[in-house]
Amino acid sequence: MMIISLTLFSLSQVVLEAPDTVLIERVAGKRVDPQTGDVYHTTFDWPSNAEIESRLVVPEGITEESMVNSLVEYHRHTADVLRCFPKVTKNINADQPKADILALVLTFLNSTPRTAAPHTPRIVLLGPTGAGKSVQASLIANKYNIVNLSCGALIKEAIADETKIGEAIKPYVERGMMVPDNLVMKVLSDRLSRLDAVSRGWVMHGFPRTREQAESLKDANLDPNRVFFLDIPNDSVMERLVLRRTDPVTGERYHFLYNPPRTNEVKSRLHQHPKDEEEAVKKRLIEYHAYTEEIADFYETAMRINADQDPHTVFEFIESMIVNPLAKKHGED
C-alpha cells in the first residue's frame, strides 16, 4: 500500500508513488501461510512447494473494496499534507523493485539538504581582536564542511614553504611591518582559487581590515556573500586577552578568571604572550576601530552579532543567519 513516509532526517519527506491499479493488484494477490506467517503473492512470489501452496489463505480484511476505500481516503488528504512540506519532499516511483526504491530513498536522505543559503558559502567574520573569530570560523567550517581560512596563518604558511610570494612577504613580517595589500591578495587569491574552496565554500577571518582590502576582494571576484561583525566591548576584550597565560612546561593554557591554575607552582611559571600584553591589545583595538566604520559602510548588508557571550550561543546566531535567504540590494526585484 502506498504511504507517505515522514522521517526525522532533516525533516525530509519521501512520497512513494504508484498507480492505483498497481497497488490494488499488489494487495489482491497477497497470500499468507498460516503455519509460518510467511507472505506470498500470486504474481510476484508464488511458492514452488505444493504443500505450502495448498495451505495459503487470503489475509483477513484485505479485499478490493477495502483497498479502494483506503486509496480514496489517501487521495483526499495527501495534497494537504504535501503542502506542509514544499521544500523537503522527494517523490519516488514505487512501481519498481524494492532494492531500487530503498537505494533512491537512502540517496535522498543522505544527500546534503538544500537551503536558501548560497550553495557555496563565502563567509567573512569581522571583529576586534579577542572577539572569537577563529573559534566561530572553526565551528562553521566543521559544521558545514567548508574551508577555514585565516589570513595570518596563510601568510605564515607561505613563508614556511619558502614560496616566491612567501619570500617577498618575509621581510615585512620579520620587521613587524604591515604586509602590502597586493601581496596579501596574491596569497588569498591562490588559496581561494583551489578546488576545495571553490566547490565547498569558505569562511575567512583576519581579512579584510580596511575598505581598500574589501574592494580588492570584490575586484578579484572573491567578495563574500555573508559578512558578520562580531561586536564586543573593549573592556571584555581586555579581560579575555590580558588575563591569558601559558604554561611553558606543559603547553597548557590558563585564564586567571575562566580557567585559573590549580597550584602556586604552576602559577609561578606561567608566561604571557607579548601579543596579550595590555598595551599590545589596546593598540590592536585602536587599529580595528579606526577602520571599522568605513568597512561597515562597504558591507551594507553585514549582520551584527553580540560576541560578548558563550561561543556556542554566538554560533547559533551565526548559523541562523547563514541559512536565511540572501538580503536583496535596494532596487532589485
N, C-alpha and C positions, 0 to 999 in steps of 0.2 A: 504494500500500500504506500502511495506517495505521501510523504510527510514534509513539513518544514522543520529542519533541524537547526535549533538555535544553540550555538556553542558559546563558551566563555573565552575563546581565544580572540582577544582584542575586539570583542563584540562583533564577531563575524557571523554572518547568516548564510547558510547553504540551503538552496532550494533544489530538491531533486525532482526533475520534471520527466513525465512520460505521458503518452496519450492515454485517455481513459480506457480505450478498448484493450490496450496492452495490460493495464492494471487489472481490469476485470478478468482477463484471460489468466493472469498470474494467480489470482485468488481462486478462481473457479477450478483450476487444475490441481490445487493443493490436496494432498492425501497424507494421513498420519498413520504410523504403525502404533497401535495402542499398546503393544507389548514393550516396545523400546522407546517410544516417543519420537523417533526419527521422522523427519518431514520429507516427503517426496512430491514429485509433480508429474502429471500425466504427459506433459510435453518435454520438459527440460531435464527431469531427473527421475526416470522410471526404474524401479529395481529390476535387476536381472534374475533375482532369485524368485522362483514361482511361489514358494511358501510365503515369503514376505508379501508378494503381490496379492496373495489370496486374503490376507488379513487387513489390508489397508482400508481406511474409512475416511469419509469426508469430515473435516473438523466441524465441531458444533458452532453454530452461529454464523458460519460462512456460507452465504448464498449470493446469487447475483443481485437480488433485490437489496440486501443489506449493503453490498458494495456500492451500488448506485446511490443509495441514501448517504453513505459516507462521503462519496465524491461530491454530491450536491452541497453538503454542509461545508466541505473543504473549500469549494469554489466560492461559496457565499462569503467566507471570511478572509481568504488568502490575500485579496487586494489590499484590505485594510492593514493587515499585518505587514505586508511588504512596504507600504508607505511609511511605516515607522522606522525602517532601516534602509533609506535610499542609497547610502554611500558604502554600505558594508555587505551588500548582498551579492552572492555568486550563484547563477543558475547553471545547473549541471544536468546534462541529459542522462536520465536513469535507465534508458532503454538500451543498455549495453552490459557487458559482463561486470560482475561485482568488483573484480580486482581493478578494472579500469576506472570504475566510479570512485573507489577508495583512493586510487592514485591521484585523481583530479582533486578530490576533496583535501587530501593532505598537502598537495602542492599549493592550493589556495590558502589553507590555514597557516602554512609555514612561510608564506611569502611576506615581505615587509609591507605592513599596512600603508596605503597611500593616504596622505593627509593634504590639507590645503597649504601646508608649508612647501617651500621650494623642494624640488626633487633632489637637488644637490645644494644643501645649505652652505652659505658662505657667511660666517658669523664673526663679528668683531666685538671684543669686550674692551671697553674703555673704563678708566677709573684711576684714582690716585694709587700710589704705592701702598700696599697693605690692604687693598680693598678685597683681595681674594680672587683676582682674575685667573691666576694659574690653577687654583682649586676648581673654580667653576668650569674652566676650559677642559680640565681632566674629566670632570663629571659628565659634561656634554659629549665629549669625544667617546667616552666609554659607553654611554647610553645609546648613542646613535651611530657608532662605528664610523665616525668621521675623523679627519686628520687634525691632530692637536699641534698648532704652530706657535712657538714662542720666538719672537723676533730675536731676542737676546741669545737664545740657545742656537738659533740658526747661524748667527754671526760667529759664535764660539766654535761651532762645528766646521764652518768654512775655514777658520784659522787653523784648527787642529788638523784638518785634512790637507792643509797646505795647497789649497786650490789657488788659481790665479787671482780670483776675486778675494780670497782669504788673505793672500799676501798683500793686496792693496789695502785691506782693512786693518791689518795687524798694527801698523804704526800708530793709528788713531787710538786703538784700544790700549796699547802699551802706554801712551801718554795721557790716558784718561780723557781724551777729547771725543766730541760727538762725531760719529761716523757720517760722512756726507750722504745726503738722501739718495743720490744716484747709485751709490754703492750698495746701500741697504735695499733699494728697489731691485737691483740686479740679483741679490741673494733671494729675495722674496719671489721674484718672477720665476726664477729657476725652480724653486720648490713648489710654487703654486701651479706650475705647468706640468708637474708629474702626474702620471695616470691616476694614482690613488686620490690625489686632491681634486682632480678634475671630475672623476667619476663618483666619488663618495661625498665630496664636500669637505669643508674645513672650518675650524674655529681658531681665531688668531687673537693674541694679546701681546702688548708691547709695541704695537704699531697699528695705526698712525698716532703720532703725538701732536702733530700740527695740521693746520688746514692744508698747507702745501703738500704734506705727505698724503693726506686723504685725496687730494686732487691727483697726485701721482698714481695712486691705486686706480682711480677712475679712468685716467688716461691710458692705463695699461690694460683696461677691461678686466680688472681684478677687484672692482668695487664690491663690497659686501651687500647681501640682501637682508641681513639682520644686524642691527647695531644696538648694543646695550651699554648704558652708563651705569656703573656700579658706584652709587653715591654713598659716602661715609664721612662723618665729621673728622676734622683734623685731630681732635683730641682722642678719638677712638683709634685712629691710625697710630698715633704716638704710643698709646697703650699697647697695641698689638705688637709693634715692632721694637720699640726701645727696651721692652722688658724681656725680649727673647735672648736665650743663651744656648750655647752648645757645649757638650762635654767632649773635650779633645781626646779623651781616652777611649770612650765607647762610641762617640759619634751621636749619642742620644741628644735630642733637642728638648729644651725646657722653656717654660714661661713662668715668671715669678708669680703671676696671678692664676693662670689657667692650668699650668702643669709644673708646680714648683718641685725642686729637687727634694728627695726624701731624707738625705743625710747632709750634715755640715761638710763632710769630706767631699761629697760631690759638688756641693755649692761653692766650695772654696776654689775649685779648679775650673769652674765654668768660664767660657770665653764668649765675648760679644763680637759679632762680626762687625767690621768697620762700617758697613752699609746700614747697620741698625743703630749706630750712634745717633744721639739726638740731633746734632747739627746736620748730619748727613740726611736724615729723614726730613727735617724741615726744608732743606734745600730742594729735595725732590718734590715735596708738596708745593713749594713756590713755583717750580718749573711747570708742574702739571696745571696749576690754576692759572698760570699766565696764558695758556693756550686753550683751556677747556671751553671758553665761551665761543671762540671762533670755530672750533671743530664741531661744537654743538649746533651752530648755525649752518654748517655744511651738511651735517646729517640731521635734516629737519624731522625725519620720521623715527629717529632713535628713541628707544624706550629706556626710561629711568627706573632703577630698582634700588631700594634701600638695602645696602650691603652690610649695614651695621646690625646683623642678626645671624642666627645659626646658618652655616653654609648650605645645609640641605633645604632649609626654608628658602634661601635665596635661589637655589637651583630649581625649586618647584615653581617660583615665579617666572624664572627664565624659560623653563620648559613650557609653561602655559602659553607664553608669547611666541615660542618657536613654532608651535603647531597652529597658531592663528593665521588667517589669510594675510598676505602682504597688504600693507596700507597702500591705497591708491594716491598718487600725487594729485594735487589740485588741477582740475581741468580734464582729468581722464574720465572716460566713461565707466 
